[in-house]
Amino acid sequence: MSPGCQQSMARRALPAPISEEVQVSLRGRIYRWWGGDNFEFGDHQRLHYILVQGIKSPAPGSKHYHAAKQATIDLTRSRRVLINVKDRDMMMREIAEVLVPVEMGKPDNESWSDGPLDGSDVDRFDLGLRLIELGWAEYNGLEFEKVAAYQTAEELARQQKLGIWSE
């Protein structure tokens, strides 16, 4: 394969330029949902490809893929999410904790603020944990600070036969 072709393929693999910073906090709206555990997110500087930390949802083509993706859309649509990037994977996608406001924000055409970047003034839920609680994702086995909560939520969803555990 020619170097030009490799560069072209690499550019298509990532939707936007990558910064050197790994651990950053971002805030904005999700622009495109690729699945139950990944999406494109835009801040005022660039587009980010985000993987939700700690979860794995059904892959494209699998039985529950569309339902899991729709659950993520329903939980995040029209909400200004707070994304705490923790790491990157081998493909340089950003692995992040995704915090979603409990209440809907104002429409885009109104002037408003989410408050401080840490989200301390807004009640938020952890998207990964919520998807596991609803049965649309499972804990992915990677170590991070919320492992116990994710494992407990998955066990309850399995017992209640929710989402991907319904059969």
Backbone hydrogen bonds in HBPLUS format (Angstrom, degrees):
<---DONOR---> <-ACCEPTOR-->    atom                        ^
c    i                          cat <-CA-CA->   ^        H-A-AA   ^      H-
h    n   atom  resd res      DA  || num        DHA   H-A  angle D-A-AA Bond
n    s   type  num  typ     dist DA aas  dist angle  dist       angle   num
A0005-CYS N   A0002-SER O   3.07 MM   3  5.27 121.2  2.43 102.2 116.3     1
A0006-GLN N   A0002-SER O   3.05 MM   4  6.41 156.1  2.11 154.0 161.1     2
A0007-GLN N   A0003-PRO O   2.95 MM   4  6.19 159.2  2.00 151.2 156.3     3
A0008-SER N   A0004-GLY O   3.00 MM   4  6.19 155.1  2.07 141.6 148.6     4
A0009-MET N   A0005-CYS O   2.94 MM   4  6.19 157.9  1.99 149.5 154.9     5
A0010-ALA N   A0006-GLN O   2.93 MM   4  6.13 156.0  1.99 148.0 154.8     6
A0011-ARG N   A0007-GLN O   2.97 MM   4  6.20 153.0  2.04 148.1 155.0     7
A0012-ARG N   A0008-SER O   3.21 MM   4  6.49 145.6  2.33 141.7 150.2     8
A0013-ALA N   A0009-MET O   3.12 MM   4  6.35 135.1  2.33 141.6 153.6     9
A0013-ALA N   A0010-ALA O   3.18 MM   3  5.11 130.7  2.43  93.8 106.8    10
A0085-VAL N   A0024-VAL O   2.78 MM  61  5.28 147.6  1.88 171.7 172.9    11
A0026-LEU N   A0083-ILE O   2.72 MM  57  4.98 159.3  1.77 147.1 154.6    12
A0083-ILE N   A0026-LEU O   2.80 MM  57  4.98 169.5  1.81 144.3 147.9    13
A0028-GLY N   A0081-VAL O   3.12 MM  53  5.58 154.8  2.19 149.8 157.6    14
A0081-VAL N   A0028-GLY O   2.77 MM  53  5.58 128.6  2.03 173.0 162.8    15
A0031-TYR N   A0040-GLU O   2.90 MM   9  5.61 153.1  1.97 142.4 150.7    16
A0040-GLU N   A0032-ARG O   2.71 MM   8  5.10 162.9  1.74 155.3 161.4    17
A0034-TRP N   A0038-ASN O   3.07 MM   4  5.65 151.8  2.15 132.1 139.3    18
A0035-GLY N   A0038-ASN O   3.25 MM   3  5.40 144.1  2.39 156.2 146.7    19
A0052-VAL N   A0037-ASP O   2.90 MM  15  5.26 168.0  1.91 146.2 149.5    20
A0039-PHE N   A0050-ILE O   3.04 MM  11  5.45 150.8  2.12 144.8 153.8    21
A0050-ILE N   A0039-PHE O   2.84 MM  11  5.45 164.9  1.86 174.0 174.3    22
A0041-PHE N   A0048-HIS O   2.80 MM   7  5.06 160.6  1.84 148.8 155.3    23
A0048-HIS N   A0041-PHE O   2.65 MM   7  5.06 158.1  1.70 155.4 163.3    24
A0043-ASP N   A0046-ARG O   3.17 MM   3  5.85 161.9  2.21 167.8 166.0    25
A0094-GLU N   A0049-TYR O   2.98 MM  45  6.14 148.2  2.08 173.8 171.6    26
A0051-LEU N   A0094-GLU O   2.76 MM  43  6.03 159.8  1.80 157.7 159.7    27
A0096-ALA N   A0051-LEU O   2.94 MM  45  6.23 163.3  1.97 169.1 173.0    28
A0053-GLN N   A0096-ALA O   2.75 MM  43  5.00 168.3  1.77 140.5 138.2    29
A0140-ASN N   A0054-GLY O   3.06 MM  86  5.46 156.3  2.12 116.8 121.6    30
A0056-LYS N   A0138-GLU O   2.80 MM  82  5.36 139.4  1.96 151.3 163.0    31
A0138-GLU N   A0056-LYS O   2.89 MM  82  5.36 159.3  1.93 143.3 149.2    32
A0062-SER N   A0059-ALA O   2.99 MM   3  5.64 161.7  2.02 141.9 144.6    33
A0065-TYR N   A0062-SER O   3.24 MM   3  5.44 166.9  2.26 113.5 117.3    34
A0068-ALA N   A0064-HIS O   2.97 MM   4  6.10 162.4  2.00 158.9 163.9    35
A0069-LYS N   A0065-TYR O   2.94 MM   4  6.14 164.7  1.96 156.9 161.3    36
A0070-GLN N   A0066-HIS O   2.90 MM   4  6.02 158.4  1.95 144.2 150.6    37
A0071-ALA N   A0067-ALA O   2.94 MM   4  6.15 149.0  2.04 142.6 150.8    38
A0072-THR N   A0068-ALA O   3.17 MM   4  6.49 155.5  2.23 147.0 152.4    39
A0073-ILE N   A0069-LYS O   2.98 MM   4  6.32 158.7  2.03 150.7 157.0    40
A0074-ASP N   A0070-GLN O   2.81 MM   4  6.02 167.8  1.83 154.8 157.8    41
A0075-LEU N   A0071-ALA O   3.01 MM   4  6.18 150.1  2.10 144.7 152.3    42
A0076-THR N   A0072-THR O   3.12 MM   4  6.21 134.9  2.34 142.9 153.6    43
A0076-THR N   A0073-ILE O   3.17 MM   3  5.32 135.8  2.38 100.5 112.4    44
A0077-ARG N   A0073-ILE O   2.78 MM   4  5.46 151.6  1.86 162.4 163.1    45
A0079-ARG N   A0076-THR O   3.12 MM   3  5.49 140.1  2.29 143.5 137.0    46
A0082-LEU N   A0099-LEU O   2.87 MM  17  5.07 171.3  1.88 156.4 159.1    47
A0099-LEU N   A0082-LEU O   2.80 MM  17  5.07 179.2  1.80 164.1 164.1    48
A0084-ASN N   A0097-GLU O   2.89 MM  13  5.13 164.0  1.92 154.4 158.5    49
A0097-GLU N   A0084-ASN O   2.99 MM  13  5.13 157.4  2.05 143.0 139.8    50
A0086-LYS N   A0095-ILE O   2.79 MM   9  5.79 167.0  1.80 157.9 162.4    51
A0087-ASP N   A0095-ILE O   3.30 MM   8  5.16 158.0  2.36 140.4 143.1    52
A0095-ILE N   A0087-ASP O   2.80 MM   8  5.16 168.8  1.82 137.9 141.5    53
A0089-ASP N   A0093-ARG O   3.01 MM   4  5.53 149.7  2.10 146.3 155.7    54
A0092-MET N   A0089-ASP O   2.91 MM   3  5.13 158.9  1.95 117.4 119.6    55
A0127-LEU N   A0098-VAL O   2.87 MM  29  5.55 171.4  1.88 165.0 167.5    56
A0100-VAL N   A0125-PHE O   2.88 MM  25  5.32 164.3  1.90 153.7 155.9    57
A0125-PHE N   A0100-VAL O   2.84 MM  25  5.32 152.5  1.91 144.9 149.9    58
A0102-VAL N   A0123-ASP O   2.89 MM  21  5.78 162.6  1.92 150.1 148.0    59
A0110-GLU N   A0107-PRO O   3.06 MM   3  5.74 168.8  2.07 124.7 127.9    60
A0119-GLY N   A0116-PRO O   2.92 MM   3  5.53 162.0  1.95 120.2 126.0    61
A0122-VAL N   A0119-GLY O   3.11 MM   3  5.42 168.6  2.13 117.0 120.3    62
A0130-ARG N   A0126-ASP O   2.95 MM   4  6.17 162.8  1.98 156.4 161.8    63
A0131-LEU N   A0127-LEU O   2.95 MM   4  6.14 161.2  1.98 155.1 159.4    64
A0132-ILE N   A0128-GLY O   3.12 MM   4  6.37 152.4  2.19 145.8 153.2    65
A0133-GLU N   A0129-LEU O   2.89 MM   4  6.15 162.2  1.92 153.3 158.5    66
A0134-LEU N   A0130-ARG O   2.97 MM   4  6.21 147.3  2.07 147.1 155.4    67
A0136-TRP N   A0131-LEU O   2.84 MM   5  5.21 146.9  1.95 164.1 160.3    68
A0135-GLY N   A0132-ILE O   2.97 MM   3  4.97 149.7  2.06 102.1 111.9    69
A0164-ILE N   A0135-GLY O   2.68 MM  29  5.67 164.2  1.71 159.2 154.1    70
A0147-VAL N   A0144-PHE O   3.37 MM   3  5.88 155.4  2.43 130.0 126.8    71
A0150-TYR N   A0146-LYS O   3.07 MM   4  6.29 162.9  2.10 159.8 165.2    72
A0151-GLN N   A0147-VAL O   2.88 MM   4  6.09 163.4  1.91 161.5 165.8    73
A0152-THR N   A0148-ALA O   3.00 MM   4  6.12 162.3  2.03 149.6 154.5    74
A0153-ALA N   A0149-ALA O   2.96 MM   4  6.08 161.8  2.00 146.5 151.7    75
A0154-GLU N   A0150-TYR O   2.97 MM   4  6.14 155.6  2.03 146.0 152.6    76
A0155-GLU N   A0151-GLN O   3.02 MM   4  6.24 159.4  2.07 147.4 152.8    77
A0156-LEU N   A0152-THR O   3.06 MM   4  6.35 159.3  2.11 151.1 156.2    78
A0157-ALA N   A0153-ALA O   2.99 MM   4  6.22 160.6  2.03 149.2 154.6    79
A0158-ARG N   A0154-GLU O   2.91 MM   4  6.12 157.1  1.96 151.3 157.5    80
A0159-GLN N   A0155-GLU O   2.98 MM   4  6.20 162.4  2.01 148.6 153.2    81
A0160-GLN N   A0156-LEU O   2.93 MM   4  6.11 152.7  2.00 149.1 156.5    82
A0161-LYS N   A0157-ALA O   2.94 MM   4  5.89 107.0  2.49 132.7 149.3    83
A0162-LEU N   A0157-ALA O   3.04 MM   5  5.31 167.3  2.06 148.6 152.8    84
A0161-LYS N   A0158-ARG O   3.06 MM   3  4.92 151.9  2.15  99.0 107.7    85
A0165-TRP N   A0162-LEU O   2.88 MM   3  5.24 156.4  1.93 140.4 137.1    86
A0166-SER N   A0163-GLY O   3.10 MM   3  5.44 155.7  2.16 121.1 120.7    87
